[in-house]
């Protein structure tokens, strides 16, 4: 969850053709966004809210999360990028 004041900084994080996903907001909810940056870098920007889930949805999410963490733990999947471009400074990603 982020404050709208971080919108401009968050848009500098994704690599070209990357994705920015925001789940819920706190505090300020209105901010100016540089649409040219989104278009030039071909970014996909997605937003959602954290909402209550039914018990059935919760059980499904729990099973899916368990399966994903198991794959990560056993090295069967992992990050597809070796560089994290966050806040405009590239740095090696630790795995």
C-alpha angles and dihedrals in degrees: 000000000000141000115248088242088077094058096100093046092046091053089060092059106070119081118235109294087018133134134243115198120187118190111196128326135236130201114358113027101184125073139147115259127198101234090185089064090054093048097042093050094040091233126178110219118194132176136189141163131241102244134171114272131210118251090254092052090047092053091048092049091048092052092046092049091049091052093048094048089048091054091049093047092052094047093244092130136009145150116331093208129066094198130061112205103197126157090358096295118106114219134170115271116234116222 
